[in-house]
C-alpha cells in the first residue's frame, strides 16, 4: 500500500527525494528508504539525479522508471 502511494506521488509530482516522499506519505525516513529500495529493485523507480541550489547536502531524487510504465500490449 505504501509502495503504491509513493508511485502515485512520483507520477503526480515527478522526481522526489526520499525525505519529500516521507513527508507527503507520512512515513518515516527509514520506511521511505525501504520502500524506495523495494521499488528500485523491482525496476519501478530509478535514481534521476540530486537536488541542487539549497543549503545542506544534495538529496537523491527518484522517479518512475519510464520503461516500467509501458504495458506489454504497447511493446
C-alpha positions in Angstrom: 0.0 0.0 0.0 2.8 2.4 0.9 4.6 1.5 -2.3 1.6 2.3 -4.4 1.2 5.7 -2.6 4.8 6.5 -3.4 4.4 5.5 -7.0 1.3 7.7 -7.3 3.2 10.7 -5.8 6.1 10.2 -8.2 3.6 10.1 -11.1 1.8 13.2 -9.9 4.8 15.3 -8.9 7.7 14.0 -10.9 11.1 13.3 -9.3 11.1 13.5 -5.5 13.6 12.9 -2.7 13.3 10.3 0.0 12.6 13.0 2.5 9.8 14.5 0.4 8.2 11.1 -0.2 8.3 10.6 3.6 6.7 14.0 4.2 3.9 13.5 1.6 3.0 10.0 2.7 3.6 10.5 6.5 6.2 7.7 6.5 9.4 7.9 8.5 12.7 8.4 6.6 13.8 4.7 7.2 10.4 3.4 5.9 10.6 5.7 2.9 14.1 4.5 2.2 13.0 0.8 2.5 10.1 1.3 0.0 12.4 3.1 -2.4 14.9 0.2 -2.3 12.0 -2.2 -3.0 10.7 -0.1 -5.9 14.2 0.4 -7.3 15.0 -3.4 -7.0 11.7 -4.2 -8.8 12.7 -1.8 -11.6 9.7 0.6 -10.9 11.7 3.6 -9.9 15.2 5.0 -10.8 17.5 7.5 -9.3 17.4 10.5 -11.6 19.8 13.0 -10.0 20.2 15.2 -7.0 18.7 18.4 -5.6 20.9 21.5 -6.0 21.0 25.1 -5.1 19.8 24.8 -1.5 21.7 24.7 1.8 22.8 21.3 3.1 23.7 18.1 1.3 22.2 17.3 -2.0 19.4 14.8 -1.9 19.0 11.9 -4.3 15.9 12.2 -6.5 13.7 9.3 -7.6 11.3 9.0 -10.5 9.1 6.3 -12.0 11.0 4.2 -14.5 9.7 5.1 -17.9 10.4 1.6 -19.2 8.2 0.2 -16.4 5.3 2.4 -17.5 4.9 0.7 -20.9 2.4 -2.1 -20.9 3.2 -5.4 -22.7 0.4 -4.7 -25.2 2.1 -1.5 -26.3 5.5 -3.1 -27.0 
